[in-house]
């Protein structure tokens, strides 16, 4: 099967494409018959590869680490990034009883690989052989799992998932029960999401005491204070997402909650908006605010005015973001209503569900103007097997979380290095071609991921809720298989650009666990030297971080190395929407805005994200609060001098 056939097989994420791919694969390879619901036979490849020379070249045995085709190897580059040694030493590498680092990066990858591959033995597989493949996958910078897997696999803690959602019910037992559960999750290295929409509003009567309620925001401060004193597994601080529906009576207090410096610093905030509420905002109608305790209308406000308030607060402080609740639930394949996501918004989950994530490094599959599609398929398939194995060996922090997670077996394979992939292909992030490549790459990965989950379902058994789901398959191991995470830390380890973001800068300083570190983008350095542009340009870029105003730079190079704040806001949203079209769960993406952006710009971004099918949207205006990344050498000190910043603000710390 040629590449164009393969990528055309997935028309809807998580459903049709993998089915059709299975049928086509059955016609071309050695098979044993299987079937999907609806009575249509599909092929079950005994060898796990496509037939013929193309199949042997692309699969090389299902699940094996890919080997680039002759003449199409990615440009040689180190497997670890320049920030990786310090980051690994401070946060990831195992320590002995004295607190000293007791392993190397290579030993960390081996530890993780051995632990995860133990699951293979439960299904009659060769754990040792698969451990070697998992190790090579990670050590080669082709794929990395979420941080808790790297930190905790093979150690006494053993908790490997990053994302959790907990319910918060409208009672003292419900609220403080959730707080206790949050503490256990944070201690194990996970992040938590909450919907506070069920809590009665401020001033509402409390029959048991004869007093009045203090409202959701006050309880969020309790959760925030608890998070502040809990260090996750001894490695990092906790992270939370708070969601409040747009029709809650306390919604304006929620929207404005982080305008005071230092308040709720361990939370990201998102306003949950329905389709009806968006239509009301656009048509100038009022919005009913509903008391969740009584179900009665407490107040009517202008829907457009509320959206304006959300945009204004996001412009000032970067919070809140927006979640499109109906879109999230319409796409969800399982019974139940999703009300919240993980801390960075890319993983919607039902109460007590968790999810483990991992990301393919796209930059490793592009070179000399071409994509190594065969290697990308092999990596995606092996990564899905890895993530499913994580579910088998994971030590969940709560029994209820284990039960709910294993009913759906959700996993989330995503990408990092998209911006650097585009550069290797000669495509500007700001171009229409970039949107097309986003769709093509994610469509391809999603098809491979879903088909691999189907094959695992046939081998190991399907997730227990398959019959109750909207997925039309006879076998499927995982309810969801794709998620685009921000990859803040693991992209530093892999030495590539984070997630699907554009390059932040060609030279930038970064706050890395309290230390300022400076780096120059290696692709720019290489291409500038290849063009003979000289050391003067390198010094200019090192100082300011971009090519803006630099003399003697060819136009094609300026277009290729466009940075985040030079990309039009609409293009940011189009890239996010392109990935979302072929992603089961959500997509983490920040629309980076220059300091001169307006509230009206933010409103337009919200509207475009909704129109293009995004499940949520987040904006950040450069310098609006303290942040981890700064353009150019010394950018951190310049930003603090020039902008009104929050000295205790989050920047991107929650998702890093």
NORFEN-V573913 format. One record per helix or strand. SS is the DSSP state (H for helix, E for strand). FROM is the first residue (numbers start at 1). TO is the last residue. Records with the same first field share a line. If there is no record, write none. Layout:
BEGIN
SS = FROM-TO + FROM-TO
END
This chain:
BEGIN
H = 3-7 + 16-28 + 52-59 + 84-92 + 105-122 + 127-139 + 147-152 + 172-187 + 216-229 + 251-255 + 275-283 + 303-317 + 325-331 + 362-365 + 373-393 + 399-408 + 418-425 + 432-460 + 466-468 + 490-494 + 522-530 + 534-544 + 555-560 + 564-566 + 569-580 + 599-611 + 635-642 + 653-655
E = 31-35 + 41-45 + 95-95 + 101-101 + 143-145 + 163-166 + 191-195 + 205-206 + 211-212 + 231-232 + 236-237 + 240-245 + 248-248 + 267-273 + 286-290 + 297-302 + 321-324 + 340-341 + 348-349 + 354-361 + 366-367 + 370-371 + 411-416 + 482-482 + 484-484 + 507-512 + 515-520 + 587-587 + 590-593 + 616-621 + 629-631
END
